[in-house]
Amino acid sequence: MIIFIDFLIFLFIMCTFFQSEPTSIEPNDIFFTSINQSIEEWVELKHVIDVYGSGGSQAYEKLKWMGLVLYDYFKNYSQDLILDEIYEFVGQMIDNEFNFIPLDNSLEAFVAKLLRYYQLALANRTDEMACILQESKSKHIERQNKQAQNVDNINQLMSNVNVSRQQEQPNRREEHIENSNEDSEWTLVSKRKGRK
């Protein structure tokens, strides 16, 4: 019975939310573009989606939906925006949809970026905003390329280690301890394979 009541409450909330008209988005709305780009550049969120599968098979559709919801939120509550409420709103959304609670400052950085873009959009400083977006996108691509290069380097090193381990077949017939250097505190220990 309790589950049924919870389900009815959930249906009521969802119907109320979807009955409201979404804010119309202009095709070239730079603020909407900035929201989507900020979501795309949120490395930590993308990491939990790509590595851990958070958000399920429709995670990338949820990211698009998240952009629309954030756009509506800023447009509908433009007069009453309070920083803590924005943190809470975005935090609840990513927790509910992606089971992600950032423990670093990525949520704060994301919200600060959105607020900066929103203030520029309100001031109609679209040229400045476009420059900032282009610079941010370039830096993001550069970080991605650097990260891919690091992953390639690590994979190459690991394959070299595996090849060299396979080539080394140590001959360990007797167990003995040698001091490799009288002055050194290092000791070389080797074991024999079996008894004679």
Solvent accessible surface area in square Angstrom, and as a share of the most:
residue,aa,sasa,rsa
1,M,176,0.78
2,I,132,0.67
3,I,146,0.74
4,F,115,0.48
5,I,79,0.40
6,D,81,0.42
7,F,107,0.45
8,L,84,0.42
9,I,93,0.47
10,F,113,0.47
11,L,72,0.36
12,F,146,0.61
13,I,99,0.50
14,M,64,0.29
15,C,71,0.42
16,T,73,0.42
17,F,97,0.40
18,F,130,0.54
19,Q,144,0.64
20,S,69,0.44
21,E,152,0.68
22,P,99,0.62
23,T,38,0.22
24,S,99,0.64
25,I,55,0.28
26,E,120,0.54
27,P,134,0.85
28,N,142,0.73
29,D,24,0.13
30,I,37,0.19
31,F,2,0.01
32,F,40,0.17
33,T,67,0.39
34,S,0,0.00
35,I,0,0.00
36,N,53,0.27
37,Q,26,0.12
38,S,2,0.01
39,I,7,0.04
40,E,87,0.39
41,E,11,0.05
42,W,11,0.04
43,V,71,0.41
44,E,64,0.29
45,L,0,0.00
46,K,30,0.13
47,H,89,0.40
48,V,21,0.12
49,I,11,0.05
50,D,94,0.49
51,V,90,0.52
52,Y,156,0.59
53,G,45,0.43
54,S,20,0.13
55,G,13,0.13
56,G,47,0.45
57,S,120,0.77
58,Q,115,0.51
59,A,3,0.02
60,Y,99,0.37
61,E,103,0.46
62,K,52,0.22
63,L,12,0.06
64,K,142,0.60
65,W,84,0.29
66,M,0,0.00
67,G,0,0.00
68,L,80,0.40
69,V,16,0.09
70,L,0,0.00
71,Y,5,0.02
72,D,30,0.16
73,Y,27,0.10
74,F,0,0.00
75,K,78,0.33
76,N,91,0.47
77,Y,115,0.44
78,S,34,0.22
79,Q,166,0.74
80,D,101,0.52
81,L,43,0.21
82,I,94,0.48
83,L,81,0.40
84,D,104,0.54
85,E,87,0.39
86,I,1,0.00
87,Y,49,0.19
88,E,106,0.47
89,F,61,0.25
90,V,0,0.00
91,G,17,0.16
92,Q,101,0.45
93,M,13,0.06
94,I,0,0.00
95,D,51,0.26
96,N,118,0.61
97,E,49,0.22
98,F,2,0.01
99,N,127,0.65
100,F,22,0.09
101,I,115,0.59
102,P,21,0.13
103,L,174,0.86
104,D,72,0.37
105,N,108,0.55
106,S,8,0.05
107,L,24,0.12
108,E,80,0.36
109,A,56,0.43
110,F,7,0.03
111,V,0,0.00
112,A,53,0.41
113,K,61,0.26
114,L,0,0.00
115,L,32,0.16
116,R,128,0.47
117,Y,4,0.01
118,Y,8,0.03
119,Q,116,0.52
120,L,12,0.06
121,A,27,0.21
122,L,117,0.58
123,A,57,0.44
124,N,120,0.62
125,R,117,0.43
126,T,55,0.32
127,D,119,0.62
128,E,69,0.31
129,M,0,0.00
130,A,46,0.35
131,C,89,0.53
132,I,28,0.14
133,L,11,0.05
134,Q,112,0.50
135,E,97,0.43
136,S,21,0.13
137,K,99,0.42
138,S,55,0.36
139,K,106,0.45
140,H,15,0.07
141,I,82,0.42
142,E,121,0.54
143,R,123,0.45
144,Q,89,0.39
145,N,95,0.49
146,K,139,0.59
147,Q,111,0.49
148,A,55,0.43
149,Q,102,0.45
150,N,78,0.40
151,V,75,0.43
152,D,88,0.46
153,N,70,0.36
154,I,101,0.51
155,N,86,0.44
156,Q,104,0.46
157,L,111,0.55
158,M,105,0.47
159,S,50,0.32
160,N,76,0.39
161,V,60,0.34
162,N,74,0.38
163,V,77,0.44
164,S,49,0.31
165,R,169,0.62
166,Q,133,0.59
167,Q,136,0.60
168,E,119,0.54
169,Q,148,0.66
170,P,73,0.46
171,N,126,0.65
172,R,119,0.44
173,R,169,0.62
174,E,107,0.48
175,E,118,0.53
176,H,82,0.36
177,I,124,0.63
178,E,80,0.36
179,N,110,0.57
180,S,80,0.52
181,N,86,0.44
182,E,160,0.72
183,D,139,0.72
184,S,36,0.24
185,E,172,0.77
186,W,204,0.72
187,T,72,0.42
188,L,102,0.51
189,V,88,0.51
190,S,27,0.17
191,K,134,0.57
192,R,90,0.33
193,K,172,0.73
194,G,46,0.45
195,R,207,0.75
196,K,216,0.91
